[in-house]
Amino acid sequence: MTDYLITDPFFYVVAAPAVVLVGISKSGFGAGFGSLAVPLMAMAVTVPQAAAILMPLLFVIDVLGIAAYRRDFDLSLLKFLVPWGLVGTLVGYLSFSLLETHWVAGLVGFFTLLFLAQRVLFPPAAQGHAPPRWLGAILTTLSGFTSFIAHTGAPPVNAYLLPMRLDPVKFAATLSVYFFFMNFAKWVPYAALGLLDWRNLCTALVLMPLVPVGVWSGVRIARRIEPKLFYQMVHLGMLLTGSKLMWDALH
C-alpha cells in the first residue's frame, strides 16, 4: 500500500489546507494564496513531488473554475496572456533539471514583494490602465516559467493584471482560463520528467474531495465581495506568498 500512497499523517496535515487554498485561489478570490500550496506541502515532501501531486488536482480545479466563469472571461486579454505563458512553460521544462527550485521560489517571492511595494507606494489611478505590452510579455512568460517549476505562476501575472482594475469576476474568470491552459500544457513534460508516478497520482486522488470545497468557497466570495476589499485580499495574498517563498529560499 505504501508503494501507491503517501501514508505520513503530517503530509495530510499540511496538504489538506494547501489544496483548499489552491481551490480558493484558482477560483479567483485571494489570487496568490494558491502559491503557498507547494511551500506548505514541501514541509513533508520534496518540491517536485508536491508539484506532481497537485497536477491532477489543478486540472479538476481549472475545469470547475471554467464552468463557473464560462461567460465572464476577457477573451482579448487571454489571446495575449496564453501564448507568452506557454513560452515560459517551455523554458521551465527545458531548464527544470538545471535549477534549484527553492531559489526559483525565492526569486518569485522577491519580485512578488517588489510588485506589492510598488503598488502600495505608488497606487494606480481609480481608472486602471494596462501596463506596457512588453512588460506584460515579460511578466506572463515569468508566470508560465514559475508555474511549471513550482505552481507559483500567480504573482507575476497578477502584477500585470492588477493595475487594470478589472471587475473581480472578470479578473477571476480570466485567470481561471489562463491557468487551465498553463496547467494542461504541463502534463506531457511532467510525465517526461518522471514526476507523474502512481504514488503521486493515488495521493492526489485521496485529496480530491477537498477541491470542490475550495472552488465553491472562492467563487461564492468573488461574486459577492466589494472590489476594494477584493484587491486588499489579493495584496494580502501577495504579501504572504512573497514572504513565505523568500523564507524558504533563505532557510
N, C-alpha and C positions, 0 to 999 in steps of 0.2 A: 504493500500500500504506500509506503514511504517513497517508493520509486516514482509514483504518479501523483503525489500530493505533498505539499509542504505541511508538516504537522506541528511545527513550532508554534505554541499558543501566542507568543509575543508578536509573531508576524501578523496574526489576525487582529491583535490589539491595535497595531499601527495601520494595518491595511484597511480595516473597516472605515474609519473616518476619512482615510485618503480617498477611497472610492466615492464616498458621499460628497466630498469636496469637489472631486472631478465632475460628478454629475451636476452639482450646483453651478460650477464654473462654466462648463461646456454648454449649459442651457442659457448662459448669458448673464445671470446675476453674479456679482462678485467676481467678474472676469479677472483672472490672475491667481485666485486661490487654488485652482487646479494644479498650478505649477508646484505647489507644496507636496503633491502626492508622491512623486518619486523620492524627494528627500525624506519624507516620512517613512516610506517603505524601505528605503535604503538603510534604515536603522536596524533592519532584520535580515535583509538580503543585499546582494550587490546591485549597483545602479543598472547595469544591463538587464539583470533578471527582473528587477522591478519594472523596467520599461516594457519588457516582453510580457509580463503578466497583465499589464494594463492594456495591451493591444486589443484583445477581444472585447474588453470592457469599453474601451473608447469607441470601437465600431458600433456597439449597441447604443451607447450614449449619443453618438453622432446621428444615428438613424432616428432615434426618438426626438432629438433636437430638431432635425429637419422636418419631421412630421408635425411638430408643434408650431414651427415657424415657417411653414412652406409658402406662405403668401406675403411674408414680411421682409425678406432679404433684399439687399441692394445689388441687382444684377450687374450694373455697370462697374461698381466697385469690385465685385468678385472677379470680373474679367481682367482687372489689373492685379489683384492680390494673388490669385491662384497660380498663374504662371511663374511669378517670382518666388512664391513659396515652394514650388516644385523644384526650382533651381537650387534652393537651399537644401531641400531634401536630398538631391543628388550629391551635393557637396558633402553632406553629412554621411551618406553611405560610403563615398569614396575615401573619406578621412576617418571613419569610425575606429578602425584598428590602430590608428596613429595617435589618438587623443586620450588624455586623462579626463574622464568625464567630470570629475569634481572641479577641475579647472575650467572646463566649459561652463559648468553650472555657476561657478564664481564670476565668470565674465558676464553671464546673463544677469546675475544679481547686481553687479556693479552698474551696468547700463540701466537696469530697471530703476535703481535708486537715483541715478543721474537724471533719467527722464522725469521721475517723480519730483525731484528737487526743482527741475526747470519749470514744471507745471505749477508748483506751489509758489515759487518766487516770481514767476512771470506768467500769471494765469492768462488763458486765452480770452478773447473778447466774447461777449454774450452770443453774438452770431459767429459760430465757428467757421474756420476756413481750413481747407485741406492743406497740409504741408506740401512742399515741393515734391513732384513725382519722383525725382531722383532719390530723395531721402526715403520716400515710400518704398522704392525698389530695394534700397539697401536694408531697411528695417524688415521688410517682408521676406527677403532672402535670408536674413539672420533668423527670422522666426521659423522658416522651414528647416534651417540647419539645426537650431536648438531643439525644435520639436522632434527631429529624428534622433538626436543624441540622447535626450533625457525628458521628452514630453514637456519641455518648458518653452513652448513657442508663443504663449500668450503675451508676455511682457513686451517684446519688440513690436508686434503688430498692434498692440494696444497703444503704444507710443505714437504710432502713425494715425490711428483712428480717433483717439480721444480728442485732439484739437478740433475735429469736425463737428463735435457736439451733436452726434446723431441721436435720434429718438432712441430711448433704451431698448425698445422691442426691435427696431431695425438694427441697432448695434448687436444685440444678442443673436438675431437671425443671421446676419451676415457672417459673424464669427462661427456660428454653428455649421454653416455650409462650407466655409473656408477650411475649418479643421476636419470636416468629413473628407475632403479631397486630400489634405495633408496626411491624415491617418490611413486612408485607403492606400495611398502610394507607398506606405512603409511595409506592407505585408510581404511582398516578394523580397525586398532587401533584408528584412529581418529574418525571413526563412533562410536566405542565402548565407547569412551570418551565423546560423545555427541557434538562434535565440528562441524560436517557437517550438520547443520540445513538449512532450506530453505532460511533463510535470508542471510546467508553467501554464499550459492550457487548462489542465484539470483544476489547478489552483484558482485560475480566473473564473472557472465555472462555479466554484464554491462561493466566490464573491459576487457573482452576477445578480442575486436578488437585491443587492444594495443599490444597483444602478438606477432603477425607476424611482427610488426614494429621492435620490439627489436631483435627478432631472425634473421630477414633478415639483419639488420644492423650488428649484431655480426658476422654472417657467412661471409658476404661480406668483412668485415675488416680483419677477421682472415685469409682469403685466400690470402690477398694482403700485409699484414704487414710484415716488416722485423723481424726476430726472436729477435734481440736485443731490438727493440722498443716494441715488444710483451711482453717480460719479464719485461721491465721497467713499462709497463702499469699494469701488474699483481702485481708488487711490489707496485705501487700506489694504486691499489685496496685493497691490504692487509693493507696498512697504513691507508687509510680512514676507512675501515671496523673495524680494530682493535681499532682505536681512537674513533669511534662512539660507539662501543659496550662497551668500558671502560667508556666512558662518561655516557652512560645510566645506567650502574651499579652503578656508584658513585653518581649519581644525581637522 
